[in-house]
Amino acid sequence: MEKISGNRLKELRLIAMEIRKSIVSMLQSAGSGHTAGALGMADIFTYLYFEGLKHDPHNPKWPSRDHLILSNGHICPVLYATLAHVGYFPVSELMTLRKFGSRLQGHPHREYLPILETSSGPLGEGLSQAVGMALASRLDQDNDKNIYCILGDGELNEGQNWEAILLAAKEKLHNLIVIVDRNNIQIDGQTEDIMPLNDLVLKWTAFNWHVTEINGNDIKEIEKAIYQAKFVNLDRPNVIIANTIPGFGVKMFENNYLWHGKAPNKDESEKAIFELDERINKIMTER
Amino acid sequence: MLNHSLKLNSKIFESSVEKKSTRLGFGEGLLLSAIKNENIVGLCADLVESTKMNLFADKFPKRYFEVGITEQSMASVASGLAAMGKLPFIASYAIFNPGRNWEQIRTTICYNNQPVKIISSHSGLSVGPDGGSHQSLEDIAITRVLPNMVVISPCDYLEAKRATQAIAQTLDPTYLRCARNDTPIITTEETPFEIGRAQIFFEPDSKLAQVGIIATGPVLYNAIMAAKKLEAEGIRVKVMNLSTIKPLDTVAIIALARETKNIVTVEDHQVAGGMGSAVSECLAQNYPIYIEFIGIKDKYGQSGTPEELAKFYGISISDIILAVNKVIKKKTP
C-alpha cells in the first residue's frame, strides 16, 4: 500500500491543528454550535480532503469525484473549515458561520453551499442517501468512484441507519465507505448511558459488512483503513469504527459531553488557540 | 352536461361504466415513461404488486430496487439516487409513503430539491375493509405544506396514467396520490392533462352556473353524479376536476367562485389541511365566499365497503347534493 512519507504525515498533522484553530474561532464568533465532535474529527477530515478523496477544489462538480456525505451535520464546522483550508473558499468566510446570509448554515444546506453533496442535520438520514449514490454509481458502471459517509455514534440510535445498513449489505455495495465517529458522547451524556450501542464491531459484522476499528486521531491508522476499504475489500460495504477523543487537541474540551453542543466564549477560545499553537510548535520541532 | 371539449367518457352515467384503479394507471404510466427515459429507477417497500410498480420492475429488473419494509430509508435512498442524476419513483401505501417517511421526504427530498416522485396507493376511505389504520386521510395535508413539492391527485385510471408520464418529465419533487379500488373511468385517451391546470368537467347547458363543485381524486365521480341529479332538478352546477392541488390553479378557482358565488369542495381526505383548505386559503384572500367542505371531519376510518364508508363519513352523492342545497340557501352576505 501507499504510505504517506514522514514529512507528509507531519504536514497533515499540522493542517489538522490549523483546522482545529479555525473550528474554535468560527464557533466562538458564531456564539453557538458543536465543538467536541468537530474537533475530534479533524484528523479524519484532513486525511480525506488532503489525501484520500478524489476531488478538485477548482472543479467541485467534477463528475469523477468521490462523494462525501456528512450525516451528522452538526459537526459541520470541521467540514467547512477543511473545505476552506483545502481551497474551496477563502478561510476568512469561515467567520460567517451561522450568521444571516451566510453560505455556512448552522447545519449544512446544499441550496446555500452547492459544493455540498447533500443537506444534513436531522440525524440518521445520511447513510441512506450514500447508499442511493452508491447504487446509482454502480448502475452507471463507474468503478472508480467511492461514496464516503460520516456518521456519529449517537446517531446510530436512529432506526433508519439500520434500514440502510441492511440494504447496503443486500446490494453488496463495496464502493461505500462509512466512518463512524465513535467518540462515546451525545448531547445528553455518554452514549452507553443514554442508549447503549455496545460492541459496534460485532453489530456491523453481524450485518455482513467489512469492519475495521481504528484510532481516529491517528492519521496513519486512518490511511491504512481507507486503503483497505478502497483497494482490498471489494465484495461488501465497508465501515471504519473510528475511536476518537471528542474535543481532541484542547484539554478542557476533551471527553466532556457538555462540550457536545456548546461553543467556546472569547476567553475559552483564546485559551484553546494558545494550547493548539503549543501543539503546533511541538509537532514542528519533532525530528 | 359533460364538457365536450375535454372529450370525457360519454358512458360515465351508465351503470356499465368501465372501472379501473388509479394505481394501475400509475403502473402503466411508469412503464411507458421508463421505456423512454433510462434514468428512471423504481424503489418499493415490499408492495411491488400492490402499488403496480411490478409492471416496471418486471421489464427493468436492474433499475428496480426492492428495499424491504423500510419506507424511511427508501425516501432518502431515492434522494441519493436523484443526486446522481437518476429519476427515482418510490412507491408504497399512502399511510407509509408519505406518512411514515414524512421527515425524510421533507429533509432529504424537498429541502434538497431532488426530483424524487413519491407514489402512494391505498389513499382515502376507499381502501375499505383493511380498516382505519390503512386509510390515509392526511397525506394531501402533509405534502402540500412542503416547499418545492408538487401534489397531484388523479381522478381516474387514465388521468393517473397521464399524470405519471407528465411528472416523469419534470424535476420537481412530486407526490402522486393513488387509490386501491377500481373506480369509474371519467376521462378518455384524448382528454388533455397539464400539471397545475384545473378543468371544468361538468357545466350547465347555457346560462351561468349557480354552484361550483371542486373535487379531487376518484370521488370526483360522486360530484359529477350529484351535478347530473341537480341538473334534473333545475340547479345549474359546474364541476371542476382539481387534480393538481399544488401548485394551485388560482385563476380557475377564482373564476369559478366569481361566476357561482357558491363553492362546495369534495375530497376523500380530512377536511383539515386538504384540498378544500387549499381552495379556501385561495378564496379567503381573493374572493371570500361561503364554502361547504365535503370530506372527513376529524375522524379515523373503519372497515366496510367503500360505499358504506362514503355514506357513513358523509362523502356520498347524496351528501354532495345536500351540501349544494345548503350552500345555495346560505348566500354569502
HADDOCK unambig.tbl for C-alpha pairs under 7 A between the chains (distance, minus, plus):
assign (segid A and resid 110 and name CA) (segid B and resid 112 and name CA) 6.57 0.50 0.50
assign (segid A and resid 111 and name CA) (segid B and resid 112 and name CA) 6.96 0.50 0.50
assign (segid A and resid 118 and name CA) (segid B and resid 112 and name CA) 6.75 0.50 0.50
assign (segid A and resid 119 and name CA) (segid B and resid 112 and name CA) 6.28 0.50 0.50
assign (segid A and resid 125 and name CA) (segid B and resid 76 and name CA) 6.47 0.50 0.50
assign (segid A and resid 128 and name CA) (segid B and resid 73 and name CA) 5.49 0.50 0.50
assign (segid A and resid 128 and name CA) (segid B and resid 76 and name CA) 5.28 0.50 0.50
assign (segid A and resid 128 and name CA) (segid B and resid 77 and name CA) 4.67 0.50 0.50
assign (segid A and resid 129 and name CA) (segid B and resid 76 and name CA) 5.06 0.50 0.50
assign (segid A and resid 129 and name CA) (segid B and resid 77 and name CA) 4.57 0.50 0.50
assign (segid A and resid 129 and name CA) (segid B and resid 79 and name CA) 5.96 0.50 0.50
assign (segid A and resid 129 and name CA) (segid B and resid 80 and name CA) 4.06 0.50 0.50
assign (segid A and resid 130 and name CA) (segid B and resid 80 and name CA) 6.02 0.50 0.50
assign (segid A and resid 131 and name CA) (segid B and resid 77 and name CA) 5.98 0.50 0.50
assign (segid A and resid 131 and name CA) (segid B and resid 80 and name CA) 6.99 0.50 0.50
assign (segid A and resid 132 and name CA) (segid B and resid 77 and name CA) 4.17 0.50 0.50
assign (segid A and resid 132 and name CA) (segid B and resid 78 and name CA) 5.96 0.50 0.50
assign (segid A and resid 132 and name CA) (segid B and resid 79 and name CA) 6.96 0.50 0.50
assign (segid A and resid 132 and name CA) (segid B and resid 80 and name CA) 4.23 0.50 0.50
assign (segid A and resid 132 and name CA) (segid B and resid 81 and name CA) 4.53 0.50 0.50
assign (segid A and resid 133 and name CA) (segid B and resid 80 and name CA) 4.72 0.50 0.50
assign (segid A and resid 133 and name CA) (segid B and resid 81 and name CA) 5.09 0.50 0.50
assign (segid A and resid 133 and name CA) (segid B and resid 84 and name CA) 6.15 0.50 0.50
assign (segid A and resid 136 and name CA) (segid B and resid 81 and name CA) 5.41 0.50 0.50
assign (segid A and resid 136 and name CA) (segid B and resid 84 and name CA) 6.29 0.50 0.50
assign (segid A and resid 160 and name CA) (segid B and resid 72 and name CA) 6.33 0.50 0.50
assign (segid A and resid 160 and name CA) (segid B and resid 73 and name CA) 5.62 0.50 0.50
assign (segid A and resid 163 and name CA) (segid B and resid 70 and name CA) 5.98 0.50 0.50
assign (segid A and resid 163 and name CA) (segid B and resid 73 and name CA) 6.07 0.50 0.50
assign (segid A and resid 164 and name CA) (segid B and resid 73 and name CA) 5.99 0.50 0.50
assign (segid A and resid 167 and name CA) (segid B and resid 67 and name CA) 6.45 0.50 0.50
